[in-house]
Amino acid sequence: MSIFGTMQTSISGMNAQSSRLSSVADNIANSDTAGYKRQGTNFATLVTGGSAGGNTSGGVITSGTIEIEGQGVPKTTSSSTNLAILGSGFFLVSDGVNNGFMTRAGAFEQDAEGYLTTPNGFRLQGYSMASGTVPVPNGLSGLVDIQISKEPLPPVASTLGTFAATFDSQADIESAAAAANTLPSDNAAGTVFTGKTSMVAYDSLGNEVKLDVYATRTASDEWEITIYDQADANSSLEAFPYGNPALGTTTLQFDTGLGELTAASPKNMTIAVPNGENLQLDFSKMKLGAQFTVDDASVNGNPPSSAIGTEISEDGIVRVTYEDGSNRDLYKIALATVPSPTNLTTVTGTMFKQSVASGDVEVGFAGAGGFGQIMSSSLEQSNVDIAEELTEMIQAQRSYTANSKVFQTGSEIMDVVVNLKR
């Protein structure tokens, strides 16, 4: 090896350690960056052509690596839209025009338009629950930017309900009341009944409509069910007579041996909710027992309700919660991976893009197909170990110094050669 070759080799070594130190600097600078993946430096021998058995000047070459598959520790936050992936996969984000950006940094927050965005403005993507959530495994078609609407939940009129009760099989039979036309269906003063309860339905504007439900034993195997609008009750005379006729009435027949409705008995009744829709009440679970008890009295429908927050489940369902305790599913977050994650191309903002070496993007959902779970109110921390980086920095410094000594020695030898005299 020539003196010049020695000096070139040492320069190669110093450049390699500079690259190593640069990676260490990036790692330390981003040690608190959510979703950051540690960079590393690989070294390989550079050998130039030469004769067999001889030593020729060579050097060292470096290549950068990113520990993309290294899991960072999740850290709890106060924001429900901060997300971390526990396991494999990347969030898919868009700049509003181009899709296919991937990131593990889940510091998503709502912008002024309601989109869930990264700190640098990229929008989280998924599939609309209204349009369908079947991903294209090897493509990005169907993905949409996730936009959370804060519009109030609109009112929904009641159309279906269930009334299930246990009737007292030993209750008095109100045959005298029937003869005197004082059953609830007669809507007369002095009305006699066996049991009463109330249930709430909703009209077309979402206003509550309270329904008074009367149950009266009229024969050994028959019970009359009559329903009134509570707003029509005569308060001075303890309800009856109501100001308007009953909303509906029917007679149920029971098999007294089994305590269940007979096959011929009505199993439901439809009533017109004032200012609302027709409400069909299911009576199929009525039965006889020891005393009158209401087992279920429920209807669908809801009043208008303001949105109060956003929830994201571990399988990626994005839903809005409302003041009345209800919620509405809007989107399902998509996750992505590639056959060779370590060969992804890095993009500013702790993001990655598909490359030729990484392979094509594969899309799926959290908890399925090998993808990890999504953790809400969490952020994946950097996978950088400060102690390890400081050790790397010391090693790089020592190696750089050693290479510089080789260069210095070569320079001194060259001075001797230049100064040789005959």
SVG drawing of the C-alpha trace seen along z (x, -y; Angstrom):
<svg xmlns="http://www.w3.org/2000/svg" viewBox="-123 -26 146 52">
<polyline fill="none" stroke="black" stroke-width="0.4" points="0.0,0.0 1.4,-3.4 1.6,-6.3 -1.1,-8.1 -3.3,-5.0 -2.9,-5.0 -4.0,-8.6 -7.0,-7.8 -8.0,-4.9 -7.9,-7.0 -10.1,-9.6 -12.6,-6.9 -12.6,-5.8 -13.2,-9.4 -16.1,-9.8 -17.6,-6.6 -17.4,-7.7 -18.9,-11.1 -21.9,-9.2 -22.1,-7.2 -22.0,-10.3 -24.6,-12.0 -27.0,-9.1 -26.3,-9.4 -27.1,-13.1 -30.4,-12.5 -31.3,-9.8 -30.6,-12.0 -32.4,-15.0 -35.5,-12.9 -35.4,-10.9 -38.6,-12.5 -40.3,-12.5 -43.4,-10.3 -43.2,-7.4 -39.5,-8.1 -37.5,-5.0 -33.8,-4.8 -31.3,-5.2 -28.2,-3.0 -25.0,-2.8 -23.7,0.4 -20.0,0.7 -18.6,2.7 -15.0,3.2 -14.1,1.4 -11.5,3.4 -9.8,2.2 -8.2,4.4 -4.7,5.6 -2.3,8.5 -2.7,11.7 -1.0,11.6 -0.3,7.9 -1.9,5.2 -3.7,2.5 -5.4,-0.7 -9.1,-0.2 -11.3,-1.7 -14.8,-1.4 -18.3,-2.2 -21.4,-2.8 -25.1,-2.3 -27.9,-3.7 -30.5,-1.5 -33.8,-2.4 -35.1,-0.2 -38.7,-0.6 -39.9,2.6 -38.6,1.7 -41.6,1.1 -41.6,-2.1 -43.2,-2.1 -46.8,-3.5 -47.3,-6.6 -50.7,-7.6 -52.1,-11.0 -55.2,-13.0 -56.4,-13.2 -58.7,-10.4 -57.5,-11.0 -53.8,-10.3 -53.2,-6.8 -50.5,-4.1 -50.2,-0.7 -49.3,2.1 -47.8,4.5 -47.1,4.3 -48.6,1.9 -48.6,-1.8 -51.3,-4.5 -52.1,-5.7 -52.1,-9.5 -52.7,-11.8 -51.6,-15.3 -55.0,-16.0 -53.9,-15.2 -51.6,-12.1 -52.2,-8.9 -49.9,-6.2 -47.9,-8.0 -47.3,-5.7 -46.5,-6.7 -46.3,-5.3 -46.6,-8.7 -50.2,-8.9 -50.4,-12.4 -53.7,-13.1 -55.8,-16.1 -58.9,-17.7 -58.3,-20.7 -60.8,-23.5 -62.6,-21.3 -62.8,-18.3 -60.1,-16.2 -57.8,-14.1 -54.4,-15.4 -50.7,-15.0 -48.8,-18.0 -47.6,-18.7 -51.2,-18.6 -51.4,-15.1 -54.9,-13.6 -55.5,-10.1 -57.3,-7.8 -59.8,-4.9 -63.0,-3.6 -66.5,-5.2 -68.9,-3.1 -71.7,-4.4 -70.0,-3.3 -68.5,0.0 -65.3,1.1 -63.9,3.8 -60.3,2.8 -58.5,3.5 -55.6,5.7 -53.0,4.5 -54.3,1.0 -55.4,-2.3 -58.8,-2.7 -61.7,-3.4 -59.7,-5.2 -61.1,-8.6 -59.8,-11.3 -61.3,-10.9 -63.4,-13.9 -65.4,-14.0 -68.6,-16.0 -69.7,-17.8 -73.3,-18.2 -76.0,-17.4 -77.6,-14.0 -80.9,-14.6 -84.2,-13.5 -85.6,-10.2 -89.3,-9.3 -90.1,-6.1 -91.3,-3.2 -90.5,0.0 -90.8,0.9 -91.1,3.8 -93.4,4.2 -92.8,7.3 -94.5,7.9 -95.4,10.6 -99.1,10.6 -100.4,11.8 -102.2,15.1 -104.2,14.6 -105.4,11.1 -109.1,10.3 -111.1,10.7 -112.7,7.3 -116.0,8.7 -118.1,6.2 -116.0,3.3 -116.6,4.7 -120.3,4.9 -120.3,1.3 -118.2,0.0 -115.5,-1.1 -112.5,0.8 -109.5,-1.4 -110.7,-1.0 -114.0,-2.7 -112.2,-5.9 -114.8,-6.6 -114.7,-8.0 -114.3,-5.2 -112.2,-3.1 -110.9,0.2 -107.6,1.8 -105.1,4.4 -101.8,2.7 -100.3,-0.4 -96.9,-1.6 -95.6,-4.3 -93.0,-4.4 -91.5,-7.1 -91.6,-7.4 -90.4,-10.2 -92.3,-12.3 -91.0,-13.5 -89.2,-16.5 -87.6,-14.4 -90.0,-15.5 -90.8,-13.0 -94.3,-11.4 -95.2,-9.6 -97.5,-6.7 -99.7,-5.3 -100.1,-1.5 -102.9,0.2 -103.2,4.0 -106.6,5.4 -107.6,9.0 -111.0,9.4 -111.3,13.2 -109.3,16.2 -107.2,16.3 -107.6,12.8 -105.9,9.4 -106.8,6.1 -103.9,3.8 -104.9,0.2 -102.5,-2.8 -103.2,-6.5 -101.2,-9.7 -100.3,-10.9 -100.7,-14.5 -104.4,-13.8 -104.9,-12.6 -107.4,-14.4 -105.1,-15.3 -108.1,-16.3 -109.7,-12.9 -106.5,-10.8 -106.3,-10.3 -109.7,-9.0 -111.4,-10.1 -108.6,-11.1 -109.2,-14.1 -108.8,-11.9 -109.6,-8.3 -107.0,-5.6 -104.2,-5.4 -104.8,-1.6 -106.2,1.4 -106.1,5.1 -106.9,8.3 -104.2,10.9 -105.1,14.6 -102.9,16.8 -102.5,20.5 -103.0,20.6 -101.2,23.9 -98.0,22.7 -98.3,19.1 -97.6,18.0 -99.5,16.4 -101.6,18.7 -100.8,19.1 -104.0,17.2 -103.3,14.3 -102.1,10.9 -98.4,10.6 -98.1,6.9 -100.1,3.7 -99.6,0.5 -100.4,-2.9 -100.0,-6.4 -97.7,-8.4 -99.0,-12.0 -97.1,-14.2 -94.9,-11.2 -94.9,-7.9 -96.8,-4.6 -95.2,-2.7 -95.3,1.1 -95.1,2.6 -94.0,6.2 -96.0,8.2 -94.5,11.6 -92.7,11.9 -95.7,11.5 -96.3,14.2 -98.2,15.1 -96.6,15.2 -96.9,14.3 -97.3,10.6 -97.5,7.7 -94.0,6.6 -92.7,4.9 -89.7,6.8 -89.0,4.5 -90.5,1.3 -88.3,-0.2 -88.7,-2.0 -86.3,-3.2 -86.0,-6.8 -84.1,-9.7 -84.3,-13.4 -81.7,-15.8 -78.4,-15.6 -75.2,-17.5 -71.9,-15.8 -69.6,-15.8 -66.6,-13.7 -64.8,-11.2 -64.0,-7.6 -61.7,-5.2 -61.8,-1.5 -58.9,1.0 -60.1,2.3 -60.1,-1.2 -63.7,-2.2 -64.1,-6.0 -67.3,-7.1 -68.9,-10.3 -70.5,-10.3 -73.5,-12.4 -74.9,-13.9 -77.7,-11.3 -75.1,-8.5 -75.6,-7.3 -72.9,-7.1 -72.6,-6.9 -69.9,-4.9 -68.3,-7.0 -65.1,-5.4 -62.8,-2.4 -59.1,-3.3 -57.0,-1.5 -53.5,-0.1 -50.8,0.8 -47.6,2.7 -45.1,3.8 -43.1,7.0 -39.8,5.3 -40.5,2.3 -36.8,1.6 -36.5,0.6 -39.2,-2.1 -38.2,-5.6 -38.2,-8.1 -40.2,-11.3 -40.1,-14.5 -42.6,-14.3 -41.8,-10.8 -43.4,-9.3 -42.4,-6.7 -43.2,-5.9 -43.2,-2.7 -40.0,-2.0 -39.1,0.6 -37.1,2.5 -39.9,2.4 -42.5,4.0 -46.2,3.1 -48.4,1.7 -50.8,4.1 -53.9,2.7 -56.0,4.2 -57.5,3.5 -56.3,3.5 -56.4,6.9 -56.8,8.8 -54.4,10.2 -51.3,9.8 -51.9,6.2 -51.5,4.9 -54.1,3.3 -54.8,-0.4 -54.5,-2.1 -56.5,-5.3 -55.2,-8.2 -51.7,-6.9 -48.6,-7.7 -45.8,-5.4 -42.5,-6.9 -39.3,-6.9 -37.4,-3.6 -34.1,-5.5 -32.0,-4.5 -30.0,-7.5 -27.4,-5.4 -26.8,-3.4 -26.5,-6.5 -24.0,-8.1 -21.9,-4.9 -22.1,-5.0 -21.0,-8.6 -17.9,-7.8 -17.0,-4.9 -17.4,-7.1 -15.2,-9.8 -12.5,-7.3 -12.5,-5.7 -12.5,-9.1 -9.5,-10.1 -7.7,-6.9 -8.2,-7.4 -7.0,-11.0 -3.8,-9.7 -3.3,-7.4 -3.7,-10.3 -1.3,-12.5 1.3,-9.7 1.0,-9.4 1.4,-13.1 4.5,-13.1 6.0,-10.3 5.3,-12.3 7.1,-15.2 10.2,-12.9 10.0,-11.7 9.6,-15.2 12.6,-16.4 15.0,-13.6 18.3,-14.8 20.9,-13.1"/>
</svg>
